[in-house]
Amino acid sequence: MRLTVAGLPAARLVVAEADSQLDWEPLVADGELVEPGTVVAQLAGPIRSILQVERVLLNLLGRLSGVATATRKLVDAVNGTGCQIYDTRKTVPGWRLLDKYAVSCGGGSTHRLGLYDAILIKDNHLAAAADGGMTVAAAVTRARDFIATSFPPERAATMVVELEVDSLQQVEDVFAAGVTNLPDIMLLDNMSTDLLRQCVCRRNLQAPDVVLEASGGITLETVGAVAATGVDRISTGMPTHAAAWLDIALDWQ
């Protein structure tokens, strides 16, 4: 079993902050696959400072390498399907950039950093809109109008609108509404593989430019079957909220 290392450059910053007399030397690169027992870095300097910084370093490297390794397993499981693995915002408070960096070290991609860099119309948004008589397609149009009136043209051109749906009927309603009502990405939430295949067929026939993203309950055991349905991407919070930390130790030499 090979493991994926992440966090070595960040560890250098921790070491430098702790004591300028400490010397941190990575022996592998972030994202590199290693065998268990591999020495990934060396730390030299005053003994007191080494012992003071030890746990912070091990926490950092253990968590980030665990996230990267879990991501790599998902990426390997969908290899050959053309499907990409994306993270979510289910990250440790204060660690979002580090967690998402670790995902990238494992071969995954960033879904979005925060609420500010994409429009995601979720189920609760649609439920609230429905109370006001707004259709799913109309919600997409409203999001487009918001972007056009709230951002400079160059920023508006890069803003993505993503729509979360959980039924084939919602998918068909959006496709039937016309090109101007289409989202850039359609998030297919908690759908069976059979339902995902049906959504892919509808998309291919009616709106081939819309990206389909599967999400909800994705595990290492199921991710391959989900990718095989033909969706373009899979988003999962598993690596950042449920991955086991790697057992990284500091041994005296």
N, C-alpha and C positions, 0 to 999 in steps of 0.2 A: 504493500500500500504506500503510494507516494503522497506527500504532503506539500501544500503550497505555502510559501513563506510570505509574510507581509508585515510592514511596520518598521523595517530596519532604518530608513532615513528618519522617521519620526523618533525612533529611539536615540538617534544621534543628538537630536535637539534636547531630549530629556537629559542625556548625559552632560551636555554642554551647560545646561542650566544648573545642574547639581554641583558640578565642580570642574573648572577649566583644566585641572590637572588630570582628569580622567581621559583615557584614550579609547575610543570606540572604533572597532575595525570589523565591518561586515565581511563575511567570507562567501556569501551568496547574494544574489540580487532579489529584490522583491518580485514576486510572481514566479520565482523559480521553483521547480518541482524537486523535492529532496526525499531521501529515504529516512525512515525513523532512525534516530541516533546521530544524524548529521550535525556537526558543529556549524552553526549559522553565523556566529560572530564571536569576537574576543573583546574583553573589557579589561583594561589595565589601569593602575593608578593607586592612590592611597586606599588602604584596606577599609578605613572607616567610611569613605565616600562610596566605595563599591557596595558595601553592605547597606548603606542608606538608600541607594538608588535601585537595589536589586529587585524589590517587589514591584516597583513602578514599571520597570523594564519588562519583567515577566508578565505582568498583567496586560501591558500594551501588546507585546509580541504574541502572547497566548491567544488573546481575543482576536486580533486582526488576522493572524494566521489561521485561526479556526474559521473565521468568516470566509477567507480566501479559499481554504480547502473545501468547505461546503459548497461554495459557488462553483469551483472547478469540477466537482462531482456532477453537479447539475448540467454544466456546460458539456462535459464529456457524454452525459446520458442522452443529449439531443444532437450529438455530432452526426452530421450527414443529412439532417432534416431541413437545414436552412433556417431553423427557428433560433432566435436569440433569447438569452436569459437576462432579465432586468430585475433590479432590486426594487424596494418600496421605501416609504418614509418610516418604516418600523425600525428605528435606530435608537441607540442609547442616547438619552438627552445629553447634549454637549459633544457627542462623538459622531455626529452625522457625517461630516467630511471624512473622518477616519474610517468609519464603517463603509461608506460608499467607495472610498479609495481601495479598501480591502477587497470589495466585490470586483473592482476593475482588475486587481491583481489576479483574481481567480478566473478572469475571462468574461465576466459579466458586464452589463451596461447600466448606466444610471437612468432611472425612470424620470425623476425630477428631484431637485434639491429641496424645493419648498412650494408653497402655494403660489408663489410669485412668478414662476417661470413656465407655467403651462396652465390651461384651463381644463380641469377635470370635473365633469358634470356627473356626480355620483347619485346613488339611489335616493338618498335623503333630499337632494336638490330636486330630483324629478318628482318626488312625493309632494314636496312643498309647492312646486310649480303646478302640479295637477290640481291642487286645492284651489288654485287661482284660474283654472281652466286652460292652462298652457299645455300643449302637446310636447312630446319628446323632441320632435323635429323643431318646434318653435323655440325650445330651450337652446338648441344648437345655434339657431339664428340670433338669438339674444346674446349669446356668448360672442359670436362674431361681431355684432354691433358694439358690444362693450370694448372689445379689443381695438376696433377701428377708431373709437372715440376717446380711448383712454391712454393710448400709447403713441409715440412718434412712429411714422410710417416704417422706418427701418426696423424698429422693435416689433411692431405689429406683424410684419412680414414673417417673423420667426416664431411667433406664438402659436402653439399647437392647441387644438381643441380635441379633447378626448371625452367620449361618452360611455358611461357604464350602463350595460343592459344585462338582464338576467333571463330573458325569454326570446324565443324565435319571433314571437309576435312583435316585440319591440324592435328587433332588427328589421323586420319587414316594413314596419311603419316608417322607420327612418329612411330606408332605401326608396320607399314609395313617395317620399316627400319631395324628391328632386335634388339635383346636384348642389344647389345653394344651401341646402339644409344638412349636408353631409358633414360629419366630423372627420378630422384627420385620422383619428384612431378610435376604434370601438373596443371597449373593454368588456369581454365576455366573462361574466362573474359566476363562478360556481356552477358551470355547465358540465354535463356529462360529455364524454368523448363523442357519442352519437350526435348530440345536439351541436357540439362544436363543428363537426363535419357538415352538418346542414347549414350552419351559419357561413362556413367557408364557401360552400356551393352557391349560396345566395349572393355573397360578396363577389365571387368570381363572375357571376352572370350580370349583376346589376351595378356594382361599384368597385371595380378592380383596384382602384387607387386607395381605397380605405384600408388602413392597416388593422389587422385583427390581433388582439392581445388577450390571451387566456390568463385568468387569475382565480385564486380562491382554492385553498386546500391542496396546493401543489406540494408533492413530496418527491423524494428521490425515486421512489418506487413507481410513481405515476407520471412523472414528467416526460418520459420517453413516449408514452402513449398519447399524451396531450399534444406533444410536438408533431406526432405523426398525423394528426388530423388536418394539418395544413395551415394552422395559425402561424402568424409571422413572428410572434414573440410571446414569451411567458414571463409574467412578473410574479415574484414571490418574496415574502419577507422572511422566509425560513433561514437563509444564511445570516441575517443580521439580528434575528430575535430568538433563534432556537439552535444555532450551531454550537457544537461542543468546542470549548477552548482547547487548543493544542497544549500538550504537556511539555512546556519548555522550561528547562532548569538552568541555573547558573552553577557550574561545577568548578571547583578550584583546581588549577593546574600548576 
